[in-house]
Every structure is written in structure tokens, then in C-alpha cells.
Amino acid sequence: MKRRDFVKLTAMASAATLLPWQRVYAAFAQSPGMQKFIAPLRGLGQMAAAVPVTTGPGASAGYDYYEISVRQFMDQLHPSLPPTKLWGYSNTAQLSGYRHLGGAIVAQKDRPVRIRFRNELPAAHILPVDVTVPGVDPGTMAIHNRVSTHLHGGHVPWPSDGGPFHWFGPGDTGPLVPGVNDPTVGASFSRWLPDTTGAMTADNWYPNDQSARLMWYHDHAMGITRLNAYAGIATAYLLTDPAVEPILIGSGALPSQQIPLVFQDKVFDPLKPGQLWYPNLYDQQFFMLMPPAGAPPVPSPSLVAEFWGDTMLVNGTAFPFVDVEPRRYRLRLLNACNTRFLSLQLVMSAGKAFPANAEPSTAAGPIMQQIGTEGGFLDPAVAPQGALVGTAKAPLVLAPAERADVIVDFSKVKPGQFLILYNNAPVPVPGGTPLADFYPGNNKLAVPPLPGFGPNTRTVLQFRVVAATTPADPPVPAAWTLPPLDPPVLAPWGTVPAGAPVRDLTLNEAFDQFGRLTQLLGSNVAVAPGAVGLAYMDPATETPVAGATEVWRIFNLTADAHPIHFHLANAQIVSRQPFSVKQFTGLNPSFTAKPVPPAPNEMGWKETVVMFPGECTTVVMRFDLPANPTIPVTNPVTGVTTDTVADPGVSPRTGGHEYVWHCHILEHEEHDMMRPLIVG
């Protein structure tokens, strides 16, 4: 029996024995019934955007310098909730007014950014911590409050990548921190040092030698990423291109009005009003078919295989609304959920009066015109003006960590009308259990939400169309095209470069020493007898040479769709092709149909690629290392500034530049669906 079939059969029986706050797998109704769409959407500035430091030792005319702290604070996420305790980023000089998703950065192409991150977190985490997760050292001084900041989508030197072992905390650092415990680097290089107050700091260097795109930076510390990101240590990083985008806006091709949208799903604890809740008990009945013989008791607290919330947040507010004029808007979308996929479309509301204005109708709203992915604009050779997604064509599907750059034209919607950004993705993908799908009328829930109120995972955001008050954009040209793909494609779409080496890799499921379901990446390179799935700490098998172009065929042997994220390199999707899982041996796979090229809205650079069960997803990547400039580094205690390179060279642990690739379902990544990517 497949795991998803097992889940469907057992979910209802198990749910009947659990109180709402005791459920551990599906997101049973737990959060309070907040009224939807009574709080305005926060913009980047309202999320307490990061501010460059222009004076002092770190300031420079050659790059933008930021000092950003990771802190604990309180923020009100809905008018009916008391303030929520959160962890997150904020300007170090800022003494109050911290906001969820704070520290958002707007950067420019080819202007580097240097950030000094400062860990000010308290000793105890706001969520239960499982010390049995792979890579967690129970003896560390920073078991609850270690952090490692990763610029997701950034082309950065490996010491600044924010990998799983780049963590730092009070009095301790991870096993891979150059300048602290890397003997190839002198102490003067160190960018991981305590400052005058004793708080640990880390300097990261981001070259920004990429095309315009929406990225984000978030925590990536080994064994605690899922908790830190859920607690709030994540925010937006918008890279602009002043040589390209103003021309497109001036011509009328792109709208001047732009709205970033960061989606998250949360659960608010009914026993601690306003506070976040995250599962910490592992229910074997949900996650496994039978316990392995002799397995020890499952620890408590324990990680879980997946997590879905019941309340949707956008830009840090639960169920917000936003006013739009009857004109075109550019929406920059980021799925920052731990596990939940989104399948988005715009629909008209069921009416103008509450609660009908907070619920969807069957009437379609405007179509989304997708013009970009994680790696910038789509290929104009395939989609000159972008690809149409939305109600009339296909939904816009975003897996965790995926982004989309879309245009929506509200000009045909009359002022006074309401639209709903509607999500109906199955949970999980592609199986689906109704117990994690919240909307009025879902009779599979113990207590379905009332119309106009949460919990609700289908109605994400309300658009209120208002009369125009701002200057109109130039008319949209009759014919226009997106700028050339930057950089150009490595091979024509649907093909692979001639002579490029091919790696065959696998996505796998297994059980850990406690009988808990675990997800793994695998390789055909034999590192252990009979090995299919490999742990993160197994010897590296993905070891491309710097500058090399490689083809990766990744076979999904699991029942889940996995968003696979590659550090350092952007990928070009070649094809997806079904194969026989039962007959798979790693040699001469048995394909059951012809390969299918990527969808038009995937024909751009990607670094998070969805890989479906029973399919081989083929991608091609070039592993170019970033430039290695000499940068000044200021000791936060002595104030002495020394010059050093952004990348000190190869790691003595692996002999290469250390990156990773992993599933971006965070519960999968941590247990243990992540592998080294060592560029030699």
C-alpha cells in the first residue's frame, strides 16, 4: 500500500481521537476564527525594510553595507490577535518597531551588498526543538539559537552562502566556518566573531552579478531550519536592473505599480492566544506503515514529516486586503510556506457585502501574465510577452520557495468590486487529504470555518478595486517582448548540450532509527553497499568542476512532489518523463512514455524545480563560481580593517567550494533530503 493511500484511510479515524491542539499531521482546525480581510496588506516599507549604513568602518562607495540583527520580538499579525512572539531580521540600529518579514532589501544588479548579521536571539527557542535531527550536536552552546543566513537564489561565494554548517550562535560556531575553524584561513580573515557585547556576528558578501529577480534570504542552520524559518527568520531580497526595467516601464510594456507578495501558512495556538503553534509529536499511525523491528521509542519533542498551517499570511498579515486601481500591476510572488504548495487564480468575490465579499464565486477574475521565474525574465523566444496562467488557462502553481513575476490587468474590473486570490492546491501534492484543506463547506473537518472567517487556506488575499487616483502608465504597446534571457540558454529547450556529462540521481523515502519517515537524495555512485538514498553526512557524490556544464536526471521514487533547490547554479529544465518505479534499478530505467518539455512559464532560469512522483526530471546547469574580489573586513571588537578575498579557496573538509542541493519542503530538507554540492 502506498503511503498516501494509507494516510487517506487512517486520517479520519485518527482525527477522531485527537483534540484540535494535539493533532500532529494534517492541519486540523486550530487557529481562532479570525475575520478575513479586515487588515491592510503591508508593503516592503511597512515590513521594516533594511536601511544601508552610510557611515562607519563598514561603509563604502563600492557596495551597499547593511547591519542586520536576528532578534526576538512581538508583532501583531491580525487585529483580533494579541501580539505574536516571533524571531526575525531587523536593522541593528533599530531599537523598536520590529516587524515580521523585516529586513527586506532592494538591491541593484552589479552593485554588491555586504551584510553584517548579528545574532541577538535568547537562549530558548519559541518552538520545541528536537535534538535527534541529523546534524544537531546536543553538546553545542547554541542548540536553540544558532543561525545561518542563506541568500536563496544568490550567486555568492561559498563562505557567504549560508550553508547548513555555516551556523553561529552565542559562544559557538558550526563545523564549517572559515576563519574560525578552517586551518587554511588566518584569524585576520574571520568574518564570524563576537562584537563588543559578546554577540556573534557574521559578514556575508553578495556580488549581485545576476539579472533582475526576486530572491529571499532565510535561515539555513543545520537541524533547525524548519523552526527558524517558521518562527520568522526570512524576508525578501529584490534585485533590480536600472538598465532594463525603467525602459520597459517607460514604454508601457511593464506596469509602474509593483506589489511584492510573500505567502506563508501558520497555526495560532488556541491555548496561548496569538502565539505560533508547530507540531512536536510524531504520530506513527499517520507517517508509516509499521515500525521497524527493535526501533527505540520516538523522541519527544520530535520533528514531523510535513507541516501545513490553517491560516494564510501575506506579507506578515493574516488574511489581508489590498486596494488596487483599474490598471495593470506587477505582482512579485514568493511561496515561503514550509510544505504547502499553492495553486493560485483570481476569482470574483461572491458579493459586495460581508461575508459574501470574503468568499469566492465561480466567476473568473483577470488572468495572470507570468513574465518571470526565480532566475529573472522568461525566454522571449518562447513567450515574448510572458505566459498566460490563471483561471482561463491554467492555475499558477508555486511550490515552497518558488517565485513568479506576473502582470495582472484590473482595468476591466469596476471600482467597488472585490476579487479573491484563490488557492486550491491539494495537500500534499499530488495526493491530498481534506484534513489540511480549510474552507466553509468542507465536511471532512471537525468544525468547518464560517463564511467570512478563518481558518481558511483557500482564500489568500482580497483585492479591492478603487477609483484611479495615480497617474496612468503609457499605453501598452501593440507588440512588445521581454528582454533576452540572461544568461542565454545552455541548449535549445527540450535538448541537452552535446557532450555534457550526465548524472543519474534519485529522490527516496526510508525510515530513521526511530521508525520515522525520512526523505533522502541518492546517487548511482556507490558509497555504501546497496545504497540508494544517502544522508547529508555521507561522502559527497555531486562534485562538478568549476565552469562545467552538466545534465542531471533526477528520478522521483517517492509518493510526493518535491521542490528541489540548487545552491549556486540556476537550472534549465529539459524535460519530465514517466518511468516505472517498480522496475527501477538505477541502470537502464524503464520509461513508460515520451519526455514532455517544460511548461511555457518554466522556460526561464530556475533554481527551485518541482519533481513529480514517478517522473524523471532532467535539468542542465553550469557551475560558474562568482568573482572573488578583495573586500575590507572590520573586526567588530578591535575596529581594525583588513583586506581579504570573498572566497578563501577550497574547504579542507572536502577539497572544494561547498554548496548544497536539497528539497525545499523544510521538513524534508532536515530529515535528511539534502546533499553536498562540491564545486572543485
N, C-alpha and C positions, 0 to 999 in steps of 0.2 A: 504494500500500500504506500502511495506517495505521501510525503509529509503533509502537503496541503490538503489532500483528501482526509487525512487523519485529523487535521485541525478542524476542518468543517464538521466532521462527525462528532467531535468531542467538545467543541466550543460551547454549545448551548448547555450541555449537561454540566460542564464545569462552572459556567457563569452562574448557574442557579445556586451554587453553594458558596458564592463569594459576596461579601459586602462590597459596595461600589469602590471604596478606597483600598480594598485588598486585591483587586484584580491585577494580574501581572503580565498578561499577554495582549489581548485586544483592549482597545481604549474604551472600556465601558464608561457610561456617563458618570462623570465625577465632578467636573468643574461646575461652579454655580451657574444658574441660568441667567447670564448677563444679557441685557437688551442689546440687540445688534444695531450698529450704525448710528450711534449717538456721539461718537468721539471722532474728531477730525484726524485725517492722516498726517503723520509727521513727515516733514521733508528732511533733507540731509542736514540743513542748519539746525532744525529742531531736534535732531538726534545728537546734538553737540558735536559738530564736525571738528576734526583736528585742525589746529592752527600752527603754521610753521613758526619756529623760533628764529628770530632775525638778529639777535644779539647774543654774545657769549661765545665760549670756546667752540661750540659745535656749528655755529652759523657759517655759511659760505655762500659766495656768489655763484658757485658752480653746481649747487644742488639745493634741494629743499630739505631742511632739517626739522625733525619733529621729536619732541619728548613726550612719550605716551606711557601712562601708568595703567597697570591692571589692578583693579580695585573691587572692593565690595561696597555696595550702595543700595539705596532704596529708590524705586521709581514706580509711579502709578501707571498701570498698563490698561486700565479701564475705569471710567468714572464710578462704577459701583463697587470697585475693589479697593481695599486698603493698599498702601504701597507694598510692592513685592521686593524681597531681598534678592539681589542679583550680583553677578560678577561681570565685569566688562572693562572696556577701554575708555580712557578719557585723557585729556591734556594734563600732563603732570602739574602744570602751573594752576590748573583749575581746582578751586578749593570747595566748590559746591555745585549743585545743579547737574549732577551726573545723570545721564540718560541711557536707557537700553539702546544698544547699537551705536553708542557714542564712538568718537574717534574716527568717523568716516573721513576718507582722504580723497581729494580731487587732484590728480597728478597730470603732468604733460608728457607726451611722447618725447623721448630722448633727453629729458631732464631728470637726472637721478634723484632718488629720495633716500635719505638716511634717517633711520628712526632709532632712538634710544628707548627701549622698552624697560620699564621699571616694575618689578613685582612687589606690590604692596598688599597682597592677599593675607588674610588672617590664617591661623594655623588649621582651623577646621573647615572642611568643605560644607557648602549649604545643602549638598545631596549625599546620600550614603555611598561610601567608597568600598569597592570590592578589591581586596589586596591580592586575590588569586589570579587576576587578569595577567596574561602574558606580558613580560617586560616590567612588571611592577616589583620594586625592591622594598619589602616591608621594613628594611632597616634604614631607608633614607630619611633624612630630616624633613624632606618636603613631600611626603607621600600624599598629602591632601592638597597642597598649594603649589605644585610645580606647574610651570607654563612653558610653552614653546610656540612662538608665533610663526605661522606659515602664510606667505602671500600666495593664495590659491590662484594659479594661472600665471604666476610671475616667472620670468626668465631671469633667475638670480643665481649668484654663486652659492655653492652648496653650504658654506658656513652660515649663510643668511637664509637658507631655505626653510628653516623652522621644521626640521625633521623630527621624528618621534623621540630621538635621543639627544636633541638639542635643548632639552628642558633645563630650567634653572629655577631655584627656589631659595628660601632662607637657608644659608649655610651649606648648600649642596648644589651640584650640577649633574647632568646626565653623563653617560659614559662616552659621549661624542661631542665634546665642546672644545673646539680649537682654542689654544692659548691657555686652557685650564688643565686639561689632562691629555693633550696631544703633544707628544715629545718633539714633533717636527716644527713646532712653533714656539718662539720665545715668549717669555712672560710679557714683554712690552707690546706684543700684538694683541693681547687678550681683550676681547670685547664682552666678556662675561665677568663682571667684577662688582663687588659691593660698593655703594656710594658712601658718602659721609654719614648717613643714617644707618648703614648696615643693610639696606635693601639691595637685593641683587639686581643688576642691570644687564642688558644685552643690546649690542649695536647691530642692526641689520642694514644691508646695502641693497637697494633695488634700482637697477640700471634704467628700467622703463624703456628698453630698446625694442618695443613692440608696437603693433598697430593699436589704434583706439579700441577699448573694450572695457566691459565691466568685470572687475575681479573682486575678490574679497579676501580679507585676512582674518584668520581664526586660529584657535589653539589647536596644537597637534601633539601635545605631550603624550608619551607612551603610556597606555593603560588608563588614561583619564580624559581622553579627547571627547568622548561622548558626553561626559558630565560637564566638562568645562564649556563646550560649545552650547549645550542646552542651558547652562546657567547664564550664558550671555556673552562669552568671550569670543565675539565675532562681529564683524562690521564690513561696510562696503569700501571698495578701493576703485574709483572710477578714473580710468586713464583716457585722457582726451588727446586729440590731434589738432592743434591750431592751424595746421597747413591743409587739412582736408575738410573737417566738419563745418567750419564757418562758410566755406564755399558752397557746400551742399545746402546749408540753411539759407544762405543769401539767394540761391537760385530757386528756392521754393521746393526743392526735392525733399529735404528733411524739415520737419516742424521745428520751430524755435522753442516750443514748450516741451519740457522733458520732465518725466516723473520716475524716479527710481522706486522699485517695489521689492522689498525683501520679505519673503514668506517664511513663517515658522509655525509649527503646531506645538501647543503646550497643554499641560494639565495643571489646574489650580486646586490645591489641597482643600477639601471641604472641612477638615478638622483644624486647619491653620489658615484662616481666610486671607486670601491674596498671595499665599506662598506657593512656589512651584512644587509640584509632585512629580516624582520619577520612580518607576518600578524598581524594587530592590530585592524581590523574592523570585526565585526561578521555579516555575511550575512545570514539573516533568511531564505532566499529563498533556500539556499543550505542545511542548517542544520536542518530544522524542517518542519513538515507538515503544522502546523498552530499555531499561537501564542496563548498561554493560555489567557483566558478572563481576562482582567484587568491587564495584565503584564505591568510593567513600561518600559520606553524606555531602549533599550540595551545600556550599558555604552560604552564610547569611551575614551581611548583605551579599547579593550575587548580581552579576550582570545578567541581562536578558538578551535573547537572540535578536529581537527587534523591538521598536517602540513607536507607537502612534499616539499623538495627543488628540484631544477632543475640541480644542478651541484654537481658531486660526488667528495669528497675529500678522499684521503687515506693518513694516517699519516700526515695530516695537509697540503697537497698539492692538488690542483685541477688537476685531470687527470694526474697523474704521470706515469712514466715508471720505470722499474727496470730491470737491467741486471742479467741474470741467466746463469749458465753453464749447459751443458748437463749432469746433475746428479740429484740426489734426494735432495729435500728441504723439510724442515718442516715449514709450514706456521701456524702462530697463529692468528686466525681471530676474530675480535670483531665488531659487528654491534652497533655503537654508534649513530645511527640516532634517532631523536625524535620519528618518527612514521613509517618510511619506512621499510618494510620487504625486504630482499634480497634473490633472488633465483639464486645461483651462479653456473657457469660451465665455463670450459676453452674451447675456440674455437680458431681455427687458424684465423689469420687476412685475409682479402680479397686480400691482395697483399703485396709487399715489398716497393712500392713507395707511397708517400703521395698523396692523402688522404686514399688510399685503406688500407695502413698498420694500420690505426687508426680505421678501421671499421671491424666488424666480418664477417666471411664467414659461410657457413653451415658445414664446416669440423670440426669434433670434435678434441679437444686437449686432453692432458693426463687426466686420471681420478683422482679424489681426493680420497685418502685413509684416512678416518677420524678415528683418534685413541683416541680422547678425546672430552669432553664436558666442561661445566663450572666447574664441580667438579673433573676434572682430567681425567685419562685414562678410556676408555670403559671397560666393564666387559669382560675379556678374555674368560670366559666360553661361551659367546655368539658370540664374534668376536675376535678370538685370535690375528689376525693381523689388527684389525680395520674393519670398514665397508666401502664398496665402494660407493662413491657418485660421481656425475658429469655427464658428457654428456652421457656415455653409460649405466648408471644405473638410477640414479635419481639426480636431482639438489641438491645442498647443500643449504637448506633453513635456514636462520638466521633471527629471529625476533629481534626487538630492544632489546639490552642487552645480546642476546645470543652470545656464543663463540663456536669456533670449533678449534680443533687441528688436522691438516691434513698433510699428506705427498703427495707430487707431484713429479713424476719422469719425468724429462725433457730429459732423456738420449736418447730417440728416436727422439728428435727434432733436426734438423740440425742447427748449428750456422748460423746466418743471418736470421733466420725465426722469425716471430712475433706471439705472442698469445695475446688474449684479455680475461680478466676476465669479463665475460658477466653476466648481471643481467636482468631477465625478470619477476620479481615478479609483480603480479597485484597490483594496488594501488586504494583503500585499499584492504586488504586481508580479505575475499576471493572474494569480488565483483569486483571492478576495474573500474576506469574511465580513458579513454585515455588522459584526460587533464593533468594528472600528470605523464605521461609516455613519456619521451623525447628521440627521435631518429630520424634520417633522414627518411623520408617517412611516418611519422605519420601525415596523412592529417587531423586529428582532431585538430591539433594545428593551431593556427592562423598563425604562422610563424615557420614551421619545421626547425630544425637546418640543416646546410650544412654538408655534409660528411667531417669528419676530425675536426669538431668544436663542441663546446658545444652550448647551454645547451644539456646535454645528461645524462640520468640516467641508460642507459643500458651498456655502455662501461665504466667499473670502473677503470681498471688498465691494462697497457700494459707490457707484459713480452717480453724482447728482449734476445734471446738465443745467447750467445757469446762463443768463443773458451775457453776451460778449461785452467785455469792458476793456480788453487789452488790444493793442494794435494788431491788425491782421498780418499774417505772413504773405509773402509774394504768392501769386497763383502757382499751383503745381504744374510744372512743365508737362506738355503732352507726351513727351518721351524723355526719360532720364534713366541713368544707370548708376549702379553702385560703383565705388572706386575699385581698382584692380585688387585682387586678393593679395594680401601682404603677410608673408612672402608668397610667391607663386606656388601652385600645387606641385607636388613631387612626381605625380604621374597623372595622366588623364583619369577622370573619375571612373571607377569600376575596374581599374587596372592597377598593376604594381610595377615599380621601376624594374627594368631589365637588369638581372644580375644581383639584385638586392638579396641578402641572406634572409631566410625565413625562420622564425622561432614559433614552435607549437607550444601553447600554454593552455592551462585548464583552470576552471573555477569548480570548486569541490565543496562537499559537506562531509563532516565527520562528527565525532564526539570527543570531548576532552576527558581528562582523568576523573571528572566528577559525573560523567554521563551527560553533560550539557552539549547541546548542538553547537558546533563550531563551523565556521566557513574558512576555506583556505584557497590560496592560489597555488598552482602547480606548474611543473615544467617536465618536459620529456628528458631533461638531463638527470641522470640517476645520481642522487646524492645519498640515497639510502635504499636498501633492498625493498623493492615493491612500492616505493614512494610514489604517490600521486599528488596529494596535497602536501604543501610544505609550510612550516611555521616561519615566522619572520626571522627567527634566530638561526634557521638552517643556513648552510653556506649559500652565498649569492649565486644565482644561475643566469640572471639577466645582466650581462656585462658588455654592453656595446662600447665601441671605440669612439672617442670624441670626433664629431663630424660625420659619423657613419649614418647611412640610411638603412633602416631595417623594416621588414614586414613581420608583423605579429599576427598569428592566427590563434584566437583565444576561444576554446571550446567550453561552453557552459554546461556542466554536468549536474547542476543543481535545479531545484524547482523554483528559484527566484530569478527575477530580473535584477542585474547588478549594474549600478553606475560605476564604471571603472575609471579612476582618475590617475593620470600620469603627471608626476612632477617633472619639471624642466622642459619637456618636449610637448609640442602640440601635435595632434594626430589628424591624419586624413582618413576618414572611413572609406574603405574599399568596397566591402560587401558584407552581407549576412547570408548564411547558408545553413539550412537544417541538416542535421546528421542523426544517426542512430546512436543514442546514448547507451543502449544495451550492448551494442556491438563495439563500443569504443574501447580501443586498447592503446591509443596513442600513436599507433602505426597504421598508415593507410586507412584513415577514417572513412566510414561508410556514409556518404552524403545521400540524402533522400530527395533532394530537389536542386534546381539550379540556383546559383547565387543571385541575390537581389541587391541592387545598388542602394546607397543611402537615399533617404528622402530628400527632396529639394531643399528643405530647411535644415538639413545636416551637411550640405555641401559648402562647408566653410571649415576653418580650423577649429578643432575640438580638443579639449583635454579632459573631458568627462564624457564617456561613451557608454550608452546603455547596451547591455548584452543580455539577450533573452534566453530562457531555458531551451536546451536542445538545439541551439544555434552556434555556429562558428562565426565569430565576428572578426573580420580581417581589417587591420589598420596598418598604415605606413607612417613612420616617424623618422625625423633626422635629429640626431642628438648633438646639437651645437651647444658648446659651452659659452656663457656670456663673456664679454670682455673683462679684463682683470685690471682695473685702474688702481693707481696708488691714491689712498684716501687718508686723511688725518684722523687719528683716533685719540680722544682725550680721556685720560684716566680720571674717573669721577671723584677720586679721593685726592690725588696729588695735583690735578689740574694740568699735568704735563701732557702735551700733544706730541704724538709720534706719527710718522708716516708708515703705512703698511699697505699691502695689496688686499683687495677684496676677497681673494681666494688664496689661501696659503699653500695650495697644492693638494696632492692626494692624501687620503687618510691612511695612517699606518695600519689601521684595523683591516682594511680591505684593499689598499693599493689603488684606490680610485676616488673619483668625486662622488660622494654618497647622496643619492636621492632615493625615492621610493615610488612604487605604484601600488594602488590599493582600491578596494571597494569604498565608495563614499556613503554607503549606509554605515553610519558611525558605529553601530553595534556590531556590524560585520567586521569592519576595519580592526576593531580592538580584539577580535576573538576568532581568528587571527588572520584576517584576509588582507594581508599586507606583506609585500616582499621588497627587498633591497633592489634598487636600480643603480648599478655602479658603472659610471662612465669612466673608462680608463684612458 
